[in-house]
Amino acid sequence: MDMPNSLQVKGNLKKNTDIIIAGLIIGIVLLIIIPLGPTALDFLLLISITLALVIILITMFTTEPLQFSIFPSLLLVTTLYRLSLNISSTRLILGDASAGKIIQAFGTFVVGGSYVVGAVVFVIITVIQFVVITNGAGRVAEVTARFTLDAMPGKQMSIDADLNSGLIGEDEAREKRERLQREADFFGAMDGASKFVKGDAIAGIVIIVINIIGGLVIGMAQHGMPIGDALVTYTELTIGDGLVSQIPALLISTASGILITRAASNNSFGQDLSQQFLNFPKVLGLAGGIIFVIGLVPAMPNVLFMALAAGLGYSAYALNKEKEQKVHEKEELEAQEAQEQRRQPENVLNYFQVDSMEVEIGYNLISLTDESQGGDLLQRLAAVRRQCASELGILVRPIRIRDNMQLHHNQYIIKIRGVSVAEGELMPSHYLAMDPLGQGSSVNGIETIEPTFKLPAWWIDDNERENAEINGLTVVDCSTVLVTHLTEVIKSHADELLGRQEVKELIDMVKEQSPAVVEELLPDMMALGEIQKVMQNLLREGVPVKDLATILEALSDAARVNKDPDFLTDYVRQGLARTITQMHVTPEKKLQVLTLHPHLEQKISESIQQTQLGQYPVLEPNEANALLDKIQKTMENASMKGISPVLLCSPKVRLPLRRMLERYLPSLAVLSLNEITQEVEVEAVGTVNPD
């Protein structure tokens, strides 16, 4: 019956830990005001000593500073606690000429009948703490904090590079960034917290002077004690009080020095010390030899020196034998593992893992990824992923870059799910000069074709760059060429990169902000794969899916009527009418369109049939070719006027006609009347007429 009650008490204590700690800190402040008896003071002093021991032992067993990240705040609390006890003990010493058994014992033991010796010992301890340990720890904390802050940008870039190369995932990268920030905050806090220890040491010296002088005055004036008795009594108590407070302070300041001077390790301080200190048996042997030579001096304690030299020599011999044995065992283990690996069948599971997207580069292009050589490709890949998330609303997995020695030295290949979809060649240390306006300009360079938009271009060196820009050419570096090509590949294949897992993660983000939208749709009304198909249809026509909440709301309304993917896609496009319209309007808020002749649109509508790929206009080959030629000629006529129109048709015809045109006229956007907002002015710039 008692065990459940004890467990309940422990549970209540854990739940109310914050209240208990707050109460204890307020209690420390109250110690300054409330007088304490000798017994209570003994108990609180014992807690102070115990707490200091626990703190220094924790620093011995931590493997990295962040495991004891509360230390700066704890340093302030313990300093306040010791000063409060100093005030309480001073009140007892000056008022009653007594301060409990612990202070009396420390004073009697250290003074040993000579208060001058006791005072000197106290001063030495205070000087060691103030001048050596506290100053050193404070300086190390200051320098470490500065170096940590200076190194943050480089470390963050390293994390981004590992993320882009696929070495770590999103969660691990986020955790590393948070850890990096916590390290900077910790060392900055330690820099400030070390000032508390300095102030504590100064306060200890001031308090001991006040206690001795005040004790002499009070002892002679109020208690009628002779000056000798008063000096002995109050000096003994004051020194005991100083030692009881300064020894915990010395332990905690030592702990702070150990904590901030330790590098991150997998072992505790004791393990690292024993492993690293005993890792050089030759050093121990050499030290033993030096001690032996010094021990031969007649004035030295020869036996002591010889014994220590013998111990060091034996330790060096034993450690050297142990080291050789470990090397031999390691070689045997490696040989055994190699033999076992040859016997085991090859693990081919790794060959089944296919990256969603990767870039293979030739030998000469490796410098683009090397930051030490000025390469910034890895950082630009991170920018590409952010751009795709911002513009298209899709989650692009980390893009892996691999060197392929089978490629031409300057060649690169862009792959999606292990299949090559685009390629090009770059010339490192050169710039690509392009003529996007077709002005017929030329420069001294190597003629080539820009890989993304197939524009005429030239590879030029740095000396020709200024001349090319003066002639109106667009000049970019190699990384920009590759990143631009990669971005266009992602945009044109965005539907292939949007898998079910990516859709689920995007929906989970929407669920955090709008849970009702997701809960209404999933899993009762639609499956994840059905939502994926609709989003892929949108991306295939260049419509961003960033406003996923609106898409899901439209699907919730449309799925009650019909779950056909074509119907759902058109309904969602109507919900995204403002987004779609803004993609094609001119700066003057005009939408320039091509229209279909009513007879031609009626003919296409009557030819629509349901196929495995959805609704598709089934026309005679001659009629289909004639329709394509008419639309293309109408587009060319508009292009000659500097117009980039869209094709406007009825909602029923829009999607089937788009499927028919996407292979031959992929850049032509096909819109329906329901996808145009009212505030936009529609301007017809051409009509596709029948024969």
C-alpha positions in Angstrom: 0.0 0.0 0.0 2.9 2.4 0.6 4.6 1.9 -2.8 1.8 3.5 -4.9 1.7 6.5 -2.5 5.5 7.0 -2.8 5.3 6.8 -6.6 2.5 9.4 -6.5 4.6 11.7 -4.4 7.5 11.4 -6.8 5.2 12.1 -9.7 3.9 15.2 -8.0 7.4 16.4 -7.3 8.4 16.0 -11.0 5.3 17.9 -12.1 5.9 20.8 -9.6 9.7 21.0 -10.1 9.5 24.5 -11.5 7.5 25.7 -8.5 9.9 24.0 -6.0 13.0 25.5 -7.7 11.4 29.0 -7.7 10.6 28.6 -4.0 14.1 27.6 -3.2 15.6 30.6 -5.0 13.2 33.0 -3.1 14.3 31.2 0.1 17.9 32.0 -0.7 17.0 35.7 -0.9 15.1 35.4 2.4 18.3 34.1 4.1 19.7 37.6 3.8 16.9 38.9 6.0 15.9 36.0 8.3 18.3 35.3 11.2 19.5 31.6 11.4 20.5 29.5 14.4 23.8 27.7 14.5 22.2 24.3 13.8 20.3 25.6 10.7 23.5 27.3 9.5 25.4 24.1 9.8 22.8 22.3 7.7 22.8 24.9 5.0 26.6 25.1 4.9 26.7 21.3 4.5 24.3 21.6 1.6 26.6 24.2 0.0 29.7 22.0 0.2 27.7 19.0 -1.1 26.3 21.0 -4.0 29.8 22.1 -5.0 31.1 18.5 -4.9 28.2 17.3 -7.1 28.8 20.1 -9.6 32.5 19.5 -10.0 31.8 15.7 -10.3 29.2 16.3 -13.0 31.7 18.3 -15.1 34.1 15.3 -14.7 31.6 12.9 -16.3 30.1 15.1 -19.0 31.4 14.5 -22.6 30.5 17.9 -24.0 29.6 21.3 -22.5 25.9 21.3 -23.6 25.2 18.3 -21.4 25.5 20.8 -18.5 24.1 23.9 -20.2 22.3 25.1 -17.1 25.7 25.7 -15.5 25.9 29.6 -16.1 22.5 30.1 -14.3 23.5 27.6 -11.6 26.7 29.5 -11.1 24.7 32.6 -10.3 22.4 30.8 -7.9 25.2 29.1 -6.0 27.1 32.4 -5.7 24.0 34.1 -4.3 23.5 31.1 -1.9 27.1 31.4 -0.5 26.8 35.2 -0.1 23.5 34.7 1.8 25.2 32.2 4.1 28.1 34.6 4.6 25.6 37.3 5.8 23.9 34.8 8.1 27.3 33.6 9.5 28.5 37.2 9.9 25.4 38.0 11.9 26.1 35.0 14.3 29.8 35.7 14.6 29.4 39.4 15.4 26.2 38.9 17.5 27.0 35.7 19.5 30.7 35.1 18.9 29.6 31.6 17.6 28.6 30.3 14.2 27.9 26.6 14.5 30.1 23.6 14.6 31.2 23.5 10.9 32.7 27.0 11.0 34.2 26.3 14.4 35.8 23.0 13.2 37.2 24.6 10.0 38.6 27.5 11.9 40.2 25.4 14.7 41.6 22.8 12.2 43.2 25.3 9.8 44.3 27.9 12.3 45.9 25.2 14.5 46.6 27.7 17.3 48.0 30.4 15.0 45.5 32.7 13.5 48.2 34.3 11.4 48.7 30.9 9.6 45.0 30.6 9.1 44.7 34.0 7.6 47.6 33.3 5.2 46.0 30.0 4.2 42.7 31.8 3.5 44.4 34.5 1.5 46.3 31.9 -0.6 43.1 30.0 -1.4 41.3 33.3 -2.3 44.2 34.4 -4.5 44.3 31.0 -6.3 40.6 31.2 -7.0 40.6 34.9 -8.0 43.9 35.3 -9.9 44.4 31.9 -11.4 41.3 29.8 -11.9 38.6 32.5 -12.2 40.6 34.8 -14.5 41.7 31.9 -16.7 38.2 30.4 -16.9 36.8 33.8 -17.7 39.4 34.5 -20.4 38.8 31.0 -22.0 35.0 31.6 -21.9 35.5 35.0 -23.6 37.7 33.7 -26.3 35.6 30.6 -26.9 32.4 32.7 -27.2 34.1 35.0 -29.7 35.5 32.1 -31.8 32.2 30.3 -31.6 30.3 33.3 -33.0 32.9 33.9 -35.7 32.7 30.2 -36.8 28.9 30.1 -36.9 28.6 31.1 -40.6 31.1 28.6 -41.8 29.6 25.8 -39.7 26.1 26.7 -41.0 27.4 26.5 -44.6 29.0 23.2 -43.8 25.6 21.9 -42.5 23.9 23.2 -45.7 26.6 21.5 -47.8 26.0 18.2 -46.1 22.3 18.5 -46.5 22.6 19.3 -50.2 24.9 16.4 -50.8 22.6 14.0 -49.0 24.9 13.1 -46.2 22.3 14.3 -43.6 18.5 14.8 -43.7 16.3 17.7 -42.9 15.7 16.8 -39.3 19.4 16.2 -38.6 20.3 19.5 -40.3 17.8 21.3 -38.1 19.1 19.6 -35.0 22.7 20.6 -35.9 21.7 24.3 -36.4 19.9 24.4 -33.1 22.9 22.8 -31.4 25.2 25.3 -33.0 23.0 28.1 -31.7 22.9 26.6 -28.2 26.7 26.3 -28.1 27.0 30.0 -29.0 24.5 31.0 -26.3 26.2 28.7 -23.7 29.7 30.1 -24.2 28.3 33.7 -24.2 26.5 33.0 -21.0 29.7 31.5 -19.5 31.6 34.6 -20.4 29.2 36.7 -18.3 28.8 34.1 -15.5 32.5 34.0 -14.8 32.2 37.6 -13.5 30.0 36.3 -10.6 32.9 34.2 -9.3 35.3 37.2 -9.4 32.8 39.2 -7.4 32.3 36.4 -5.0 36.1 36.2 -4.3 36.3 40.0 -3.7 33.3 39.8 -1.4 34.9 37.0 0.6 38.0 39.2 1.3 35.9 42.2 2.3 33.7 40.1 4.6 36.7 38.6 6.4 38.2 42.0 7.0 34.8 43.3 8.3 34.3 40.3 10.6 37.8 40.6 12.2 37.6 44.4 12.7 33.9 44.3 13.8 34.6 41.3 16.0 37.4 43.1 17.8 35.2 46.1 18.4 32.2 44.2 19.5 34.2 41.7 21.6 36.0 44.4 23.6 33.1 47.0 23.7 30.1 44.8 24.3 31.4 41.6 25.7 34.3 43.0 27.7 36.8 40.6 26.2 40.5 41.2 26.4 42.0 42.2 23.0 44.0 39.0 22.8 41.0 36.7 23.4 38.8 38.8 21.1 41.5 38.6 18.3 41.8 34.8 18.7 38.0 34.1 18.9 36.9 36.3 16.0 39.9 35.5 13.8 39.3 31.8 14.3 35.6 32.1 13.5 36.1 34.5 10.6 38.7 32.3 8.9 36.5 29.2 9.4 33.6 31.1 7.9 35.8 32.2 4.9 37.1 28.7 4.3 33.6 27.1 4.5 32.4 29.6 1.8 35.6 29.7 -0.3 36.2 26.0 -0.6 32.8 25.4 -2.4 33.5 28.5 -4.5 36.9 27.1 -5.4 35.3 23.8 -6.4 32.6 25.5 -8.6 35.1 27.9 -10.3 37.3 24.8 -11.0 34.3 23.1 -12.5 33.6 26.1 -14.7 37.2 26.0 -16.0 37.0 22.3 -16.7 33.7 22.6 -18.4 34.6 25.4 -20.9 38.1 24.1 -21.6 36.9 20.6 -22.6 36.5 19.8 -26.2 33.6 17.6 -27.3 34.3 13.9 -26.7 32.6 10.6 -26.4 34.3 9.9 -23.0 34.3 11.5 -19.6 37.2 13.7 -18.3 38.7 10.8 -16.3 38.6 8.4 -19.3 40.1 11.0 -21.6 42.8 11.8 -19.1 43.8 8.2 -18.5 43.8 7.3 -22.2 45.6 10.3 -23.5 48.1 10.6 -20.6 49.1 7.0 -20.8 49.1 6.9 -24.6 52.8 7.7 -24.8 54.8 5.1 -22.9 58.1 6.5 -24.3 57.4 9.8 -22.5 57.0 8.0 -19.2 60.2 6.1 -19.7 62.1 9.3 -20.6 60.7 11.0 -17.5 61.7 8.0 -15.3 65.2 8.3 -16.7 65.4 12.0 -15.9 64.1 11.5 -12.4 66.7 8.7 -11.9 69.6 11.0 -12.9 68.3 13.7 -10.6 68.0 11.2 -7.8 71.8 10.5 -8.0 72.5 13.9 -6.6 73.6 13.3 -2.9 71.6 16.1 -1.4 68.3 14.7 -2.8 66.1 12.1 -1.1 67.6 9.3 -3.2 65.3 6.5 -2.2 62.2 8.5 -3.0 63.6 9.5 -6.5 64.7 6.0 -7.2 61.4 4.5 -6.3 59.5 7.0 -8.5 61.9 6.4 -11.4 61.4 2.6 -11.1 57.6 3.1 -11.1 57.7 5.2 -14.2 60.0 2.8 -15.9 57.8 -0.2 -15.1 54.7 1.7 -16.3 56.4 2.6 -19.6 57.4 -1.0 -20.1 53.9 -2.4 -19.3 52.1 0.2 -21.4 54.4 -0.4 -24.4 53.7 -4.2 -24.2 50.0 -3.5 -24.0 50.1 -1.2 -27.0 51.9 -3.8 -29.1 49.4 -6.4 -28.0 46.5 -4.2 -29.1 48.1 -3.5 -32.5 48.6 -7.2 -33.0 45.0 -8.0 -32.0 43.7 -5.3 -34.3 45.6 -6.7 -37.3 44.2 -10.1 -36.5 40.7 -8.8 -36.2 40.9 -6.9 -39.5 42.3 -9.9 -41.3 39.5 -12.1 -39.9 36.8 -9.5 -40.9 38.2 -9.3 -44.4 38.1 -13.1 -44.7 34.6 -13.2 -43.5 33.5 -10.5 -45.9 34.9 -12.5 -48.8 32.9 -15.5 -47.7 29.7 -13.6 -47.3 27.5 -12.9 -50.3 27.6 -9.3 -51.6 24.9 -7.0 -50.2 23.2 -5.6 -53.3 20.3 -3.8 -51.5 22.0 -0.4 -51.9 21.8 -0.7 -55.6 18.0 -0.5 -55.4 18.0 2.9 -53.8 17.4 5.6 -56.4 17.7 9.3 -55.7 14.8 11.5 -56.8 17.2 13.9 -58.4 21.0 13.9 -58.9 23.6 15.7 -61.0 26.6 13.8 -62.3 29.7 15.9 -63.2 32.9 15.3 -65.0 36.3 15.6 -63.5 36.9 19.3 -64.4 33.7 20.4 -62.8 34.5 19.1 -59.3 36.0 22.5 -58.6 32.5 24.0 -58.7 31.7 22.1 -55.5 34.9 22.9 -53.7 34.6 25.9 -51.5 38.3 26.2 -51.0 38.6 26.8 -54.8 35.8 29.4 -54.8 33.1 26.9 -55.8 29.6 27.8 -54.6 27.5 25.1 -56.3 26.4 23.4 -53.1 25.1 26.7 -51.7 23.3 27.4 -54.9 21.5 24.0 -54.9 20.1 25.0 -51.5 18.8 28.2 -53.1 17.2 26.2 -55.9 15.3 24.1 -53.5 14.1 27.2 -51.6 13.1 28.7 -55.0 11.1 25.7 -56.0 9.3 25.7 -52.6 8.5 29.4 -52.9 7.4 29.4 -56.6 6.0 25.9 -57.2 5.1 24.9 -53.7 6.8 21.5 -54.0 9.3 19.8 -51.7 12.5 18.9 -53.7 14.6 16.4 -51.9 18.3 17.1 -51.4 20.0 17.0 -54.8 22.9 14.7 -54.8 26.1 15.6 -56.8 28.4 12.8 -57.9 31.5 12.8 -59.9 31.4 10.3 -62.9 34.8 9.5 -64.4 33.1 8.0 -67.4 31.7 11.4 -68.5 33.7 13.9 -70.6 35.8 16.2 -68.3 33.5 19.2 -68.8 30.2 17.3 -69.1 27.3 17.1 -66.6 24.1 15.1 -66.6 20.9 15.8 -64.7 19.0 12.6 -63.7 15.5 12.1 -62.3 15.1 8.8 -60.5 18.3 7.4 -62.1 17.3 8.4 -65.7 19.1 11.1 -67.6 16.7 14.0 -68.6 19.2 16.7 -69.5 22.9 17.3 -70.1 25.3 20.0 -71.0 29.0 21.0 -71.0 30.7 23.8 -69.0 34.1 25.3 -69.2 35.5 26.1 -65.7 37.3 29.4 -65.3 35.3 30.8 -68.3 32.1 32.8 -68.6 29.2 32.1 -70.9 28.1 35.0 -73.1 24.6 34.7 -74.6 22.7 36.8 -77.1 19.1 36.4 -75.9 17.7 39.2 -78.1 19.2 37.9 -81.3 21.2 41.1 -82.0 23.8 39.3 -83.9 26.6 40.4 -81.5 29.7 38.3 -81.2 32.8 38.2 -79.1 36.2 36.5 -79.1 35.4 33.1 -77.7 34.5 29.5 -78.3 31.1 29.2 -80.0 28.6 26.9 -78.2 24.9 26.6 -77.5 23.4 27.6 -74.2 22.1 24.3 -72.7 18.9 25.5 -71.1 17.2 27.6 -73.8 19.4 26.6 -76.8 20.5 30.2 -77.4 23.7 31.0 -79.4 26.5 31.6 -76.9 30.3 31.9 -76.5 32.7 30.7 -73.8 34.9 33.7 -73.0 37.6 34.4 -70.5 37.6 37.1 -67.9 39.4 39.6 -70.1 36.5 39.6 -72.6 33.7 39.8 -70.0 33.5 43.6 -70.0 33.5 43.9 -73.8 30.7 41.3 -74.0 28.5 43.2 -71.6 29.1 46.4 -73.5 27.8 44.7 -76.6 24.6 43.8 -74.9 25.4 40.2 -74.2 24.3 38.4 -71.0 27.4 37.0 -69.2 27.1 34.4 -66.5 29.5 32.0 -64.8 29.5 28.2 -65.0 27.6 27.6 -61.7 24.8 29.9 -62.9 24.5 28.0 -66.2 24.2 24.7 -64.4 21.8 26.0 -61.7 19.6 27.6 -64.4 19.5 24.4 -66.3 18.7 22.5 -63.2 15.9 24.9 -62.2 14.2 24.6 -65.6 14.5 20.8 -65.5 12.8 20.8 -62.1 10.0 23.1 -63.3 9.4 21.0 -66.4 9.4 17.7 -64.4 7.9 19.0 -61.2 5.0 16.5 -61.5 7.5 13.6 -61.5 9.2 14.8 -58.4 6.0 15.1 -56.5 5.6 11.6 -54.9 3.1 10.4 -52.3 5.6 10.9 -49.5 6.1 14.5 -50.5 2.4 15.1 -50.8 1.9 13.6 -47.3 4.6 15.9 -45.8 3.0 19.0 -47.5 -0.4 18.0 -46.2 1.0 17.5 -42.7 2.2 21.1 -42.8 -1.2 22.4 -43.8 -2.8 20.3 -41.0 -0.8 22.2 -38.4 -2.4 25.5 -39.5 -5.8 24.3 -40.9 -6.6 20.9 -39.4 -10.3 21.1 -40.3 -9.5 21.2 -44.0 -7.4 18.1 -43.9 -9.6 16.1 -41.6 -12.6 16.7 -43.7 -10.9 15.4 -46.9 -8.6 12.6 -45.6 -9.1 9.7 -45.4 -12.8 9.4 -45.9 -13.4 11.4 -49.1 -10.2 10.9 -51.0 -7.0 8.9 -50.8 -3.5 10.3 -50.8 -2.8 9.0 -54.3 -5.9 10.8 -55.7 -4.7 14.1 -54.3 -1.3 13.4 -55.8 -2.8 13.0 -59.3 -4.6 16.3 -59.1 -1.5 18.1 -57.9 0.6 16.5 -60.6 -1.9 17.6 -63.3 -1.6 21.2 -62.0 2.2 21.1 -62.0 2.3 19.5 -65.4 0.7 22.7 -66.8 2.9 25.0 -64.7 0.3 25.9 -62.0 2.0 26.2 -58.6 0.5 24.1 -55.7 1.8 26.5 -53.0 -1.7 27.4 -51.9 -2.4 23.8 -50.8 -5.2 24.8 -48.3 -7.3 26.2 -51.2 -6.6 23.1 -53.3 -7.7 20.8 -50.5 -10.9 22.9 -49.9 -11.7 22.7 -53.6 -11.2 19.0 -53.6 -13.4 18.6 -50.5 -16.3 20.4 -52.4 -15.7 18.6 -55.8 -15.2 15.1 -54.4 -18.8 15.0 -53.1 -20.0 15.2 -56.8 -17.4 13.3 -58.8 -14.0 11.8 -58.1 -12.8 11.7 -61.7 -9.2 13.3 -61.7 -10.0 15.5 -64.8 -13.1 16.9 -63.1 -11.3 17.5 -59.9 -8.4 19.2 -61.7 -10.7 21.6 -63.5 -12.6 22.4 -60.3 -9.3 23.1 -58.4 -8.1 25.3 -61.3 -11.3 27.4 -60.9 -10.4 27.8 -57.2 -6.9 28.9 -58.2 -8.3 31.3 -60.9 -6.5 34.3 -59.4 -3.2 32.5 -59.3 -3.6 31.2 -62.8 -4.6 34.6 -64.2 -1.8 36.4 -62.6 0.7 34.1 -64.3 -0.3 35.3 -67.7 -1.5 38.9 -67.4 0.5 41.8 -68.8 1.8 44.7 -66.6 -1.3 46.6 -67.9 -3.6 43.9 -66.3 -4.6 42.6 -69.7 -4.9 38.9 -70.7 -4.0 38.5 -74.3 -5.7 35.4 -75.7 -6.2 33.3 -78.8 -9.7 32.0 -79.3 -11.1 29.0 -81.2 -13.8 29.5 -83.8 -17.1 28.2 -82.5 -17.4 25.6 -85.2 -13.9 24.4 -84.6 -14.4 24.2 -80.8 -17.7 22.3 -81.4 -15.9 19.8 -83.5 -13.2 19.2 -80.9 -15.9 18.9 -78.2 -17.7 16.2 -80.2 -14.5 14.2 -80.7 -13.6 13.9 -77.0 -13.4 10.3 -75.8 -12.4 8.7 -72.5 -9.1 6.9 -72.7 -6.7 5.3 -70.2 -4.9 8.6 -69.9 -8.2 10.6 -69.4 -10.3 12.5 -71.8 -8.7 13.1 -75.2 -9.9 14.5 -78.6 -9.9 11.7 -81.1 -9.5 13.4 -84.6 -8.5 12.0 -87.9 -4.7 12.3 -88.4 -5.1 14.9 -91.1 -7.5 16.9 -89.1 -5.3 16.8 -86.0 -2.2 17.9 -88.0 -4.2 20.7 -89.6 -5.4 21.9 -86.2 -1.9 21.9 -84.9 -0.7 23.9 -87.9 -3.4 26.5 -87.5 -2.8 27.0 -83.8 1.0 27.3 -84.4 0.6 29.8 -87.3 -1.8 31.9 -85.2 0.8 31.9 -82.3 3.6 32.9 -84.7 1.6 35.8 -86.0 1.0 37.0 -82.4 4.7 36.5 -81.5 5.8 38.7 -84.5 3.9 41.5 -82.7 5.7 40.8 -79.5 2.7 39.1 -77.9 2.8 35.8 -75.9 -0.9 34.8 -75.8 -2.7 32.0 -74.1 -5.4 29.8 -75.8 -8.9 30.4 -74.4 -11.6 27.8 -74.8 -14.6 26.3 -73.0 -14.1 24.3 -69.7 -15.2 21.1 -71.4 -12.6 21.4 -74.2 -9.7 22.9 -72.2 -8.1 19.8 -70.6 -8.4 17.4 -73.6 -7.1 20.1 -75.9 -4.2 20.7 -73.6 -3.3 17.0 -73.6 -3.3 17.1 -77.4 -1.1 20.2 -77.6 1.4 19.6 -74.8 3.8 17.5 -76.8 3.9 19.8 -79.9 3.3 23.2 -78.2 4.5 22.8 -74.6 4.8 26.5 -74.0 1.2 27.3 -75.0 -1.0 27.7 -71.9 -4.6 26.7 -72.4 -7.2 28.4 -70.1 -10.9 28.1 -69.8 -13.4 31.0 -69.2 -13.9 29.9 -65.6 -10.2 30.4 -64.8 -10.2 34.1 -65.5 -11.0 36.6 -62.8 -13.5 39.4 -63.4 -11.1 42.3 -62.8 -8.8 41.3 -65.7 -9.4 42.7 -69.2 -9.4 40.0 -71.9 -7.9 41.0 -75.2 -8.3 38.7 -78.2 -5.2 38.9 -80.4 -6.1 36.1 -82.8 -8.6 33.4 -83.7 -8.0 29.9 -84.9 -10.4 29.4 -87.8 -11.5 26.2 -89.5 -10.8 25.6 -93.2 
